[in-house]
Amino acid sequence: MDDRPIPKRPTWWLLYSLGVALTILVAVIETSAASGPARLFLELASAITVSLLMLVWLRANRIRIVLAEMSATRALELRPDVAVDAVADAAPGTRPAEPQVARRAVRVA
């Protein structure tokens, strides 16, 4: 049995909900807190707290983000139209690049 964990996609909904929560929290503070230093302190504290929670989310999902970017890059490398473009761009008499590295093909003059 394979003990490797199955790579999951990043939990973007959690990051988006943190942004919405910050917006709602600041709106509630604006409407309910009295003007002055207390409101400013509450707004700064909420912004700092939500920013720290976003950094925790980023740290927890950094591997998932890298894996998602790698799979997207891999899908672009395997596209057949990229390989066809590499064959068309190759100089006559040269061997065209393989489809996996077609986007890095170098023209030989």
MDTraj code that builds the backbone (N, CA, C; nanometers):
import mdtraj as md
import numpy as np

residues = "MET ASP ASP ARG PRO ILE PRO LYS ARG PRO THR TRP TRP LEU LEU TYR SER LEU GLY VAL ALA LEU THR ILE LEU VAL ALA VAL ILE GLU THR SER ALA ALA SER GLY PRO ALA ARG LEU PHE LEU GLU LEU ALA SER ALA ILE THR VAL SER LEU LEU MET LEU VAL TRP LEU ARG ALA ASN ARG ILE ARG ILE VAL LEU ALA GLU MET SER ALA THR ARG ALA LEU GLU LEU ARG PRO ASP VAL ALA VAL ASP ALA VAL ALA ASP ALA ALA PRO GLY THR ARG PRO ALA GLU PRO GLN VAL ALA ARG ARG ALA VAL ARG VAL ALA".split()
xyz = np.array([
    [0.0844, -0.1182, 0.0000],
    [0.0000, 0.0000, 0.0000],
    [0.0885, 0.1240, 0.0000],
    [0.0475, 0.2238, -0.0699],
    [0.1230, 0.3472, -0.0820],
    [0.0950, 0.4370, 0.0390],
    [0.2010, 0.4760, 0.1110],
    [0.1850, 0.5587, 0.2307],
    [0.1962, 0.7075, 0.2032],
    [0.2218, 0.7447, 0.0784],
    [0.2332, 0.8870, 0.0471],
    [0.0965, 0.9535, 0.0532],
    [0.0909, 1.0744, 0.1076],
    [-0.0386, 1.1432, 0.1119],
    [-0.0819, 1.1873, -0.0272],
    [-0.2112, 1.1899, -0.0479],
    [-0.2660, 1.2360, -0.1755],
    [-0.2607, 1.3886, -0.1762],
    [-0.1947, 1.4494, -0.2754],
    [-0.1881, 1.5961, -0.2780],
    [-0.3263, 1.6556, -0.3015],
    [-0.3622, 1.7504, -0.2179],
    [-0.4909, 1.8175, -0.2303],
    [-0.4685, 1.9576, -0.2835],
    [-0.5767, 2.0159, -0.3324],
    [-0.5698, 2.1546, -0.3770],
    [-0.5698, 2.2462, -0.2559],
    [-0.5140, 2.3660, -0.2671],
    [-0.5172, 2.4606, -0.1551],
    [-0.6603, 2.4971, -0.1181],
    [-0.6815, 2.5241, 0.0091],
    [-0.8151, 2.5597, 0.0572],
    [-0.8362, 2.7100, 0.0395],
    [-0.8609, 2.7490, -0.0853],
    [-0.8759, 2.8909, -0.1167],
    [-0.9970, 2.9510, -0.0468],
    [-1.1021, 2.8740, -0.0246],
    [-1.2224, 2.9265, 0.0382],
    [-1.1915, 2.9815, 0.1769],
    [-1.0965, 2.9194, 0.2455],
    [-1.0614, 2.9665, 0.3796],
    [-0.9918, 3.1026, 0.3731],
    [-0.9039, 3.1209, 0.2758],
    [-0.8375, 3.2498, 0.2597],
    [-0.9382, 3.3583, 0.2229],
    [-1.0294, 3.3260, 0.1315],
    [-1.1309, 3.4232, 0.0927],
    [-1.2222, 3.4581, 0.2099],
    [-1.2559, 3.3588, 0.2912],
    [-1.3426, 3.3866, 0.4058],
    [-1.2713, 3.4733, 0.5095],
    [-1.1395, 3.4615, 0.5213],
    [-1.0651, 3.5507, 0.6106],
    [-1.0727, 3.6950, 0.5617],
    [-1.0642, 3.7148, 0.4313],
    [-1.0769, 3.8498, 0.3760],
    [-1.2149, 3.9079, 0.3985],
    [-1.3170, 3.8260, 0.3807],
    [-1.4543, 3.8719, 0.4045],
    [-1.4739, 3.9015, 0.5523],
    [-1.4195, 3.8158, 0.6395],
    [-1.4316, 3.8380, 0.7842],
    [-1.3653, 3.9691, 0.8254],
    [-1.2498, 4.0013, 0.7665],
    [-1.1836, 4.1278, 0.7979],
    [-1.2696, 4.2455, 0.7548],
    [-1.3285, 4.2372, 0.6376],
    [-1.4138, 4.3452, 0.5890],
    [-1.5347, 4.3656, 0.6803],
    [-1.5987, 4.2569, 0.7178],
    [-1.7148, 4.2661, 0.8071],
    [-1.6741, 4.3192, 0.9433],
    [-1.5619, 4.2713, 0.9951],
    [-1.5152, 4.3150, 1.1267],
    [-1.4857, 4.4650, 1.1288],
    [-1.4192, 4.5147, 1.0277],
    [-1.3889, 4.6579, 1.0210],
    [-1.5185, 4.7387, 1.0052],
    [-1.6143, 4.6878, 0.9271],
    [-1.7424, 4.7584, 0.9116],
    [-1.8180, 4.7647, 1.0437],
    [-1.8163, 4.6571, 1.1205],
    [-1.8833, 4.6563, 1.2508],
    [-1.8150, 4.7526, 1.3470],
    [-1.6839, 4.7549, 1.3459],
    [-1.6099, 4.8472, 1.4336],
    [-1.6392, 4.9909, 1.3940],
    [-1.6439, 5.0178, 1.2638],
    [-1.6719, 5.1541, 1.2169],
    [-1.8093, 5.2035, 1.2618],
    [-1.9072, 5.1143, 1.2606],
    [-2.0433, 5.1574, 1.2935],
    [-2.0742, 5.1543, 1.4423],
    [-2.0040, 5.0715, 1.5187],
    [-2.0415, 5.0569, 1.6593],
    [-1.9453, 5.1219, 1.7582],
    [-1.8196, 5.1325, 1.7262],
    [-1.7226, 5.1881, 1.8204],
    [-1.7239, 5.3406, 1.8136],
    [-1.6981, 5.4007, 1.9273],
    [-1.6915, 5.5469, 1.9330],
    [-1.5668, 5.5955, 1.8596],
    [-1.5734, 5.7164, 1.8114],
    [-1.4582, 5.7734, 1.7408],
    [-1.3422, 5.7917, 1.8366],
    [-1.2245, 5.7860, 1.7808],
    [-1.1081, 5.8124, 1.8632],
    [-1.0087, 5.6982, 1.8611],
    [-0.9211, 5.6990, 1.9604],
    [-0.8131, 5.6001, 1.9628],
    [-0.8622, 5.4571, 1.9849],
    [-0.9749, 5.4392, 2.0513],
    [-1.0248, 5.3032, 2.0751],
    [-1.0628, 5.2365, 1.9427],
    [-1.1302, 5.3100, 1.8560],
    [-1.1696, 5.2540, 1.7263],
    [-1.0458, 5.2251, 1.6414],
    [-0.9500, 5.3155, 1.6426],
    [-0.8276, 5.2944, 1.5670],
    [-0.7546, 5.1702, 1.6167],
    [-0.7475, 5.1541, 1.7483],
    [-0.6805, 5.0367, 1.8048],
    [-0.7527, 4.9087, 1.7648],
    [-0.8856, 4.9076, 1.7722],
    [-0.9620, 4.7883, 1.7341],
    [-0.9441, 4.7546, 1.5866],
    [-0.9437, 4.8553, 1.5012],
    [-0.9241, 4.8305, 1.3584],
    [-0.7837, 4.7759, 1.3301],
    [-0.6832, 4.8354, 1.3923],
    [-0.5464, 4.7866, 1.3723],
    [-0.5294, 4.6454, 1.4268],
    [-0.5871, 4.6189, 1.5430],
    [-0.5755, 4.4852, 1.6024],
    [-0.6440, 4.3804, 1.5137],
    [-0.7605, 4.4134, 1.4608],
    [-0.8293, 4.3176, 1.3737],
    [-0.7524, 4.2968, 1.2431],
    [-0.6982, 4.4021, 1.1859],
    [-0.6214, 4.3883, 1.0613],
    [-0.4950, 4.3052, 1.0837],
    [-0.4260, 4.3288, 1.1937],
    [-0.3047, 4.2523, 1.2238],
    [-0.3387, 4.1067, 1.2504],
    [-0.4461, 4.0816, 1.3244],
    [-0.4853, 3.9445, 1.3557],
    [-0.5225, 3.8670, 1.2296],
    [-0.6028, 3.9267, 1.1438],
    [-0.6429, 3.8575, 1.0204],
    [-0.5226, 3.8403, 0.9283],
    [-0.4321, 3.9368, 0.9245],
    [-0.3113, 3.9220, 0.8425],
    [-0.2255, 3.8068, 0.8924],
    [-0.2137, 3.7928, 1.0224],
    [-0.1380, 3.6799, 1.0774],
    [-0.2057, 3.5473, 1.0453],
    [-0.3394, 3.5446, 1.0519],
    [-0.4110, 3.4221, 1.0144],
    [-0.3901, 3.3892, 0.8666],
    [-0.3822, 3.4913, 0.7814],
    [-0.3549, 3.4679, 0.6393],
    [-0.2140, 3.4128, 0.6185],
    [-0.1189, 3.4619, 0.6962],
    [0.0175, 3.4076, 0.6872],
    [0.0225, 3.2625, 0.7337],
    [-0.0528, 3.2295, 0.8367],
    [-0.0604, 3.0899, 0.8823],
    [-0.1206, 3.0032, 0.7724],
    [-0.2253, 3.0531, 0.7062],
    [-0.2859, 2.9790, 0.5960],
    [-0.1843, 2.9570, 0.4846],
    [-0.1085, 3.0613, 0.4520],
    [-0.0085, 3.0496, 0.3454],
    [0.0971, 2.9458, 0.3810],
    [0.1413, 2.9455, 0.5044],
    [0.2417, 2.8486, 0.5473],
    [0.1861, 2.7067, 0.5431],
    [0.0610, 2.6896, 0.5813],
    [0.0004, 2.5565, 0.5816],
    [-0.0249, 2.5041, 0.4405],
    [-0.0454, 2.5927, 0.3442],
    [-0.0809, 2.5516, 0.2078],
    [0.0301, 2.5723, 0.1063],
    [0.1499, 2.6050, 0.1497],
    [0.2558, 2.6372, 0.0532],
    [0.2913, 2.5191, -0.0362],
    [0.2919, 2.3984, 0.0179],
    [0.3255, 2.2817, -0.0634],
    [0.2140, 2.2540, -0.1633],
    [0.0899, 2.2695, -0.1202],
    [-0.0219, 2.2479, -0.2107],
    [-0.0214, 2.3488, -0.3247],
    [0.0166, 2.4721, -0.2956],
    [0.0226, 2.5753, -0.3998],
    [0.1309, 2.5415, -0.5015],
    [0.2470, 2.4986, -0.4532],
    [0.3562, 2.4617, -0.5440],
    [0.3154, 2.3432, -0.6304],
    [0.2507, 2.2426, -0.5708],
    [0.2066, 2.1268, -0.6490],
    [0.1024, 2.1659, -0.7532],
    [0.0126, 2.2556, -0.7185],
    [-0.0883, 2.3013, -0.8146],
    [-0.0225, 2.3767, -0.9301],
    [0.0772, 2.4600, -0.8993],
    [0.1479, 2.5324, -1.0052],
    [0.2275, 2.4370, -1.0935],
    [0.2870, 2.3352, -1.0325],
    [0.3642, 2.2384, -1.1109],
    [0.2737, 2.1591, -1.2046],
    [0.1561, 2.1210, -1.1580],
    [0.0661, 2.0449, -1.2445],
    [0.0144, 2.1321, -1.3587],
    [-0.0068, 2.2609, -1.3324],
    [-0.0500, 2.3514, -1.4393],
    [0.0612, 2.3688, -1.5423],
    [0.1843, 2.3801, -1.4970],
    [0.2981, 2.3932, -1.5880],
    [0.3157, 2.2657, -1.6687],
    [0.2994, 2.1526, -1.6029],
    [0.3134, 2.0234, -1.6709],
    [0.2064, 2.0083, -1.7800],
    [0.0854, 2.0541, -1.7520],
    [-0.0213, 2.0462, -1.8515],
    [0.0120, 2.1315, -1.9726],
    [0.0753, 2.2467, -1.9520],
    [0.1144, 2.3313, -2.0645],
    [0.2249, 2.2669, -2.1464],
    [0.3165, 2.1951, -2.0797],
    [0.4268, 2.1318, -2.1507],
    [0.3790, 2.0169, -2.2386],
    [0.2712, 1.9536, -2.2016],
    [0.2241, 1.8375, -2.2757],
    [0.1186, 1.8709, -2.3802],
    [0.0876, 1.9985, -2.3969],
    [-0.0123, 2.0363, -2.4964],
    [0.0395, 2.0061, -2.6356],
    [-0.0412, 1.9436, -2.7212],
    [0.0059, 1.9088, -2.8552],
    [0.0331, 2.0295, -2.9436],
    [-0.0405, 2.1389, -2.9277],
    [-0.0182, 2.2541, -3.0147],
    [0.1164, 2.3193, -2.9866],
    [0.1689, 2.3050, -2.8651],
    [0.3025, 2.3568, -2.8352],
    [0.4064, 2.2768, -2.9110],
    [0.3890, 2.1449, -2.9189],
    [0.4831, 2.0603, -2.9914],
    [0.4784, 2.0898, -3.1410],
    [0.3597, 2.1135, -3.1949],
    [0.3467, 2.1459, -3.3374],
    [0.4167, 2.2771, -3.3679],
    [0.4040, 2.3777, -3.2799],
    [0.4731, 2.5044, -3.2993],
    [0.6241, 2.4857, -3.2976],
    [0.6740, 2.3970, -3.2131],
    [0.8175, 2.3740, -3.2050],
    [0.8687, 2.3103, -3.3336],
    [0.7918, 2.2201, -3.3915],
    [0.8320, 2.1573, -3.5171],
    [0.8319, 2.2606, -3.6290],
    [0.7336, 2.3479, -3.6319],
    [0.7261, 2.4502, -3.7365],
    [0.8386, 2.5525, -3.7223],
    [0.8804, 2.5804, -3.5980],
    [0.9857, 2.6790, -3.5760],
    [1.1260, 2.6224, -3.5942],
    [1.1394, 2.4917, -3.5990],
    [1.2726, 2.4320, -3.6098],
    [1.3332, 2.4626, -3.7472],
    [1.4626, 2.4805, -3.7469],
    [1.5335, 2.5081, -3.8723],
    [1.5348, 2.3822, -3.9580],
    [1.5361, 2.3968, -4.0910],
    [1.5406, 2.2796, -4.1789],
    [1.6672, 2.1984, -4.1532],
    [1.6508, 2.0674, -4.1511],
    [1.7651, 1.9795, -4.1321],
    [1.8000, 1.9553, -3.9862],
    [1.7266, 2.0145, -3.8946],
    [1.7532, 1.9903, -3.7528],
    [1.6413, 1.9061, -3.6940],
    [1.6705, 1.8454, -3.5856],
    [1.5718, 1.7623, -3.5177],
    [1.4876, 1.8499, -3.4253],
    [1.3545, 1.8433, -3.4343],
    [1.2709, 1.9257, -3.3462],
    [1.2808, 1.8797, -3.2015],
    [1.2507, 1.9702, -3.1129],
    [1.2570, 1.9403, -2.9699],
    [1.1452, 1.8441, -2.9321],
    [1.1659, 1.7728, -2.8233],
    [1.0642, 1.6828, -2.7707],
    [0.9464, 1.7644, -2.7176],
    [0.8262, 1.7094, -2.7150],
    [0.7098, 1.7856, -2.6665],
    [0.7241, 1.8334, -2.5229],
    [0.7951, 1.7614, -2.4365],
    [0.8083, 1.8019, -2.2973],
    [0.8892, 1.9304, -2.2825],
    [0.9801, 1.9564, -2.3747],
    [1.0638, 2.0751, -2.3654],
    [1.0396, 2.1690, -2.4826],
    [0.9247, 2.1574, -2.5453],
    [0.8974, 2.2348, -2.6653],
    [0.8962, 2.3835, -2.6384],
    [0.8546, 2.4256, -2.5200],
    [0.8479, 2.5689, -2.4932],
    [0.9871, 2.6282, -2.4716],
    [1.0875, 2.5431, -2.4605],
    [1.2253, 2.5918, -2.4459],
    [1.3089, 2.5633, -2.5681],
    [1.2443, 2.5364, -2.6794],
    [1.3167, 2.5046, -2.8013],
    [1.3993, 2.6248, -2.8462],
    [1.5186, 2.5981, -2.8961],
    [1.6088, 2.7028, -2.9418],
    [1.6196, 2.6937, -3.0925],
    [1.6075, 2.8056, -3.1592],
    [1.6213, 2.8076, -3.3053],
    [1.7697, 2.7998, -3.3411],
    [1.7977, 2.7160, -3.4365],
    [1.9340, 2.7020, -3.4849],
    [1.9400, 2.7671, -3.6216],
    [2.0291, 2.8628, -3.6375],
    [2.0356, 2.9373, -3.7625],
    [2.1185, 2.8652, -3.8650],
])
top = md.Topology()
chain = top.add_chain()
for i, resn in enumerate(residues, 1):
    res = top.add_residue(resn, chain, resSeq=i)
    for name in ("N", "CA", "C"):
        top.add_atom(name, md.element.get_by_symbol(name[0]), res)
traj = md.Trajectory(xyz[None], top)
